[in-house]
């Protein structure tokens, strides 16, 4: 396979940016993810790629629950804050407040929308696991355009 063509082709898939929240055993974490898509209307399913060597991966695998905070255009700072683990303290991850969803997973307070999910599929096939979540709750605080990788100038894919 032509590696350059593969990378260039796969980077043409448009990606949004999200913060995945997970909690288990009295601890919580949040991580920026971009491999997310809706996969079904009924039941409502989303699919997310979670890096296998991340703390989020272990928490989602154990708890079988997660939340996705949808980020709005202009929220690049929030997305950048969760490339590395940030320890939660006093209702915040670093500078960003969070709320606890009905399923126990953290949701970024400044996110315009979020969904809470129960894991219905967990596939460890590559360096990221493909996780299928059934949406059990949805929240909208305001209408907003999604933050995309193109807006940030970042690349993650290929």
C-alpha positions in Angstrom: 0.0 0.0 0.0 1.1 3.5 -0.7 1.5 4.9 2.9 1.4 8.5 1.8 -1.8 8.0 -0.2 -3.3 6.1 2.7 -2.6 8.9 5.2 -3.7 11.6 2.9 -6.9 9.7 2.0 -7.8 9.0 5.7 -7.1 12.5 6.7 -9.9 13.6 4.4 -12.5 12.1 6.7 -13.9 15.1 8.6 -13.6 14.9 12.4 -15.2 16.9 15.2 -13.6 17.2 18.6 -15.2 15.9 21.8 -14.3 15.3 25.4 -14.9 11.8 26.5 -15.7 11.5 30.3 -15.5 8.3 32.2 -15.6 7.3 35.9 -15.1 4.1 37.8 -14.2 3.1 41.3 -14.3 6.6 42.7 -12.0 8.1 40.1 -12.9 10.1 36.9 -11.1 11.1 33.8 -11.6 13.2 30.7 -9.9 12.9 27.3 -10.1 14.6 24.0 -11.3 12.3 21.2 -12.0 12.8 17.5 -12.9 9.4 16.1 -16.7 9.7 16.8 -19.7 9.0 14.7 -23.4 8.2 15.0 -24.1 4.6 13.9 -27.9 4.1 14.4 -31.1 6.0 15.0 -33.0 3.2 16.8 -31.6 2.5 19.2 -29.4 5.7 19.2 -25.8 4.5 18.9 -22.5 6.3 18.7 -19.1 4.8 18.0 -15.9 6.2 19.4 -12.3 5.2 19.0 -10.4 5.1 22.3 -6.6 4.8 22.5 -5.8 1.5 24.2 -3.0 2.8 26.5 -5.1 5.7 27.9 -6.7 5.9 31.3 -10.1 6.5 29.6 -9.9 3.2 27.9 -9.6 1.3 31.1 -12.3 3.2 32.8 -14.8 2.8 30.0 -14.0 -0.9 29.7 -14.6 -1.4 33.4 -17.6 0.9 34.0 -19.3 0.2 30.6 -20.4 3.9 30.6 -19.1 7.1 29.2 -20.2 10.6 28.3 -19.3 12.7 25.2 -19.2 16.5 25.6 -19.6 18.1 22.2 -17.3 21.1 21.7 -18.3 24.2 19.9 -16.4 26.2 17.3 -13.9 28.4 19.2 -13.4 25.9 22.1 -9.9 24.7 20.9 -8.6 25.5 24.4 -10.9 22.9 26.0 -9.9 20.3 23.4 -6.2 21.0 23.9 -6.5 20.7 27.7 -7.4 17.0 27.6 -4.6 15.6 25.4 -3.0 14.5 28.7 -4.6 13.3 31.9 -5.8 16.0 34.2 -6.7 15.0 37.8 -10.2 16.2 38.8 -10.2 18.5 41.8 -13.1 20.6 43.3 -15.4 20.0 40.4 -12.9 20.9 37.8 -10.4 19.3 35.5 -7.7 21.9 35.5 -9.5 25.2 34.5 -12.6 23.5 33.3 -15.7 22.8 35.4 -17.5 19.5 35.0 -20.9 18.1 36.0 -21.6 14.4 36.7 -24.1 12.8 34.4 -26.8 10.5 35.5 -24.5 7.6 34.5 -21.7 8.9 36.7 -19.4 10.1 33.9 -18.2 13.7 33.9 -19.5 16.2 31.3 -17.7 19.4 30.6 -19.9 22.3 31.9 -19.0 24.7 29.0 -19.9 22.1 26.3 -23.0 23.2 24.4 -24.3 19.6 24.2 -23.5 16.1 25.5 -24.7 12.5 25.5 -24.4 9.8 28.1 -23.9 6.3 26.9 -24.0 2.7 28.0 -21.4 0.5 26.3 -23.1 -2.1 24.1 -19.9 -3.1 22.1 -16.2 -3.0 22.9 -13.9 -4.2 20.2 -10.1 -4.3 20.8 -8.9 -4.6 17.2 -6.0 -2.2 16.8 -4.2 0.5 18.8 -7.6 2.1 19.5 -10.6 0.1 20.6 -13.9 0.7 18.8 -16.5 1.3 21.4 -20.2 1.4 20.6 -22.4 3.3 23.1 -26.2 3.4 23.4 -27.3 6.9 24.1 -29.3 7.0 27.3 -29.4 10.7 28.0 -28.8 13.8 25.9 -28.4 17.4 26.9 -28.4 20.7 25.0 -27.4 24.0 26.6 -27.2 26.0 23.4 -27.0 25.7 19.7 -23.5 25.8 18.3 -21.4 24.8 15.3 -19.1 21.8 16.1 -15.4 22.3 16.7 -13.6 20.5 13.9 -10.0 19.3 13.4 -9.9 21.6 10.3 -10.6 24.7 12.5 -7.8 23.8 14.9 -5.2 23.1 12.3 -4.4 19.8 14.1 -4.2 16.4 12.4 -4.9 13.0 14.0 -5.6 10.2 11.6 -4.2 8.5 8.6 
